[in-house]
């Protein structure tokens, strides 16, 4: 079972999953920890902010950060 950060499982659902299908439970926990590592990586945030700062210095004020914003 894959971890979905928009719709995480409740504690009760995790307990049921752990009892019924332990492999899926471990896969879910691995996905959750991988998502949290990726989300809180300070080097990535630093790098993104440096890129934004370079763009601001060149006069670009509207910085599009999400892919769906490119088609506005």
LUMMAR-128787 format. One line per 10 residues: number of its first residue (from 1); their letters; for each residue x, y, z of N, C-alpha, C. Coordinates in pm, whole numbers, always signed. Example, Ala and Ser with C-alpha at 12.3 -4.5 7.8 and 13.67 -1.06 7.14 Angstrom:
% LUMMAR-128787
1 = AS = +1319:-569:+780:+1230:-450:+780:+1320:-330:+780 | +1285:-225:+708:+1367:-106:+714:+1290:+3:+787
% end
This chain:
% LUMMAR-128787
1 = XXXXXXXXXX = +84:-117:+0:+0:+0:+0:+88:+123:+0 | +60:+216:-87:+138:+339:-99:+88:+445:-2 | +180:+527:+47:+145:+638:+136:+92:+754:+54 | -22:+807:+94:-82:+923:+27:-88:+1035:+130 | -5:+1139:+112:+0:+1246:+211:-127:+1329:+215 | -207:+1327:+110:-334:+1400:+110:-443:+1325:+185 | -428:+1194:+197:-529:+1111:+262:-461:+1004:+346 | -398:+1041:+459:-329:+941:+540:-427:+850:+614 | -380:+731:+648:-463:+637:+722:-474:+679:+868 | -585:+644:+931:-602:+671:+1073:-525:+566:+1153
11 = XXXXXXXXXX = -514:+589:+1283:-444:+494:+1370:-512:+357:+1369 | -645:+358:+1370:-719:+231:+1369:-695:+155:+1238 | -696:+228:+1126:-673:+165:+997:-530:+109:+988 | -434:+180:+1047:-296:+131:+1049:-285:+2:+1131 | -355:-3:+1243:-351:-125:+1325:-412:-244:+1251 | -523:-219:+1184:-587:-327:+1107:-497:-373:+994 | -435:-277:+924:-344:-310:+815:-225:-391:+866 | -172:-351:+982:-59:-422:+1041:-91:-566:+1077 | -214:-589:+1121:-253:-724:+1159:-286:-811:+1038 | -348:-752:+936:-393:-829:+821:-284:-851:+716
21 = XXXXXXXXXX = -210:-744:+684:-109:-753:+578:+15:-675:+621 | +106:-744:+687:+223:-678:+746:+315:-618:+640 | +329:-684:+526:+414:-632:+419:+363:-497:+368 | +233:-485:+349:+174:-358:+305:+192:-251:+412 | +182:-291:+538:+201:-199:+649:+343:-141:+647 | +442:-228:+627:+580:-182:+620:+604:-92:+499 | +543:-127:+386:+555:-44:+266:+494:+95:+290 | +381:+99:+359:+314:+225:+391:+404:+311:+481 | +463:+250:+584:+551:+324:+674:+676:+373:+602 | +732:+292:+513:+848:+336:+435:+813:+456:+347
31 = XXXXXXXXXX = +697:+452:+284:+654:+564:+201:+633:+690:+282 | +577:+675:+403:+554:+790:+489:+687:+852:+532 | +783:+770:+571:+912:+824:+614:+987:+887:+497 | +976:+829:+379:+1041:+885:+260:+982:+1021:+226 | +850:+1033:+237:+784:+1161:+209:+830:+1267:+308 | +840:+1231:+435:+880:+1328:+537:+1025:+1370:+519 | +1111:+1278:+478:+1252:+1312:+452:+1262:+1411:+337 | +1187:+1384:+232:+1191:+1467:+113:+1135:+1606:+142 | +1031:+1613:+222:+963:+1738:+249:+1047:+1830:+337 | +1127:+1774:+425:+1199:+1856:+522:+1348:+1868:+492
41 = XXXXXXXXXX = +1389:+1834:+372:+1530:+1842:+339:+1571:+1988:+326 | +1654:+2040:+418:+1689:+2181:+415:+1775:+2221:+295 | +1853:+2129:+242:+1937:+2163:+128:+1853:+2194:+5 | +1745:+2120:-14:+1657:+2145:-127:+1590:+2280:-112 | +1542:+2311:+8:+1478:+2440:+32:+1577:+2554:+11 | +1701:+2536:+57:+1807:+2636:+38:+1832:+2661:-111 | +1842:+2552:-186:+1871:+2562:-329:+1757:+2635:-402 | +1634:+2602:-367:+1520:+2668:-431:+1519:+2817:-400 | +1550:+2851:-275:+1550:+2993:-238:+1662:+3069:-308 | +1777:+3006:-328:+1886:+3072:-401:+1845:+3099:-546
51 = XXXXXXXXXX = +1778:+3001:-607:+1732:+3020:-745:+1631:+3133:-753 | +1540:+3139:-656:+1440:+3247:-655:+1506:+3382:-636 | +1607:+3387:-550:+1677:+3513:-525:+1748:+3563:-650 | +1808:+3473:-726:+1873:+3511:-852:+1771:+3569:-948 | +1656:+3506:-956:+1550:+3556:-1044:+1500:+3693:-999 | +1487:+3713:-870:+1442:+3842:-819:+1543:+3952:-851 | +1671:+3921:-843:+1775:+4020:-872:+1775:+4060:-1019 | +1732:+3972:-1106:+1728:+4004:-1248:+1601:+4080:-1286 | +1511:+4101:-1190:+1392:+4179:-1218:+1265:+4099:-1235 | +1275:+3969:-1222:+1156:+3885:-1234:+1088:+3882:-1097
61 = XXXXXXXXXX = +965:+3933:-1091:+898:+3941:-962:+797:+3830:-942 | +735:+3783:-1049:+636:+3676:-1036:+705:+3543:-1064 | +730:+3469:-960:+798:+3340:-973:+694:+3230:-961 | +684:+3149:-1064:+589:+3039:-1065:+657:+2917:-1004 | +595:+2863:-899:+659:+2753:-827:+596:+2618:-857 | +470:+2615:-896:+403:+2488:-925:+389:+2470:-1074 | +392:+2347:-1120:+382:+2320:-1263:+251:+2368:-1322 | +143:+2357:-1246:+13:+2397:-1301:+2:+2548:-1317 | +87:+2625:-1254:+84:+2770:-1267:+138:+2816:-1402 | +211:+2734:-1471:+271:+2773:-1598:+167:+2790:-1706
71 = XX = +47:+2737:-1684:-55:+2743:-1788:-165:+2842:-1753 | -137:+2939:-1666:-236:+3041:-1631:-264:+3132:-1747
% end
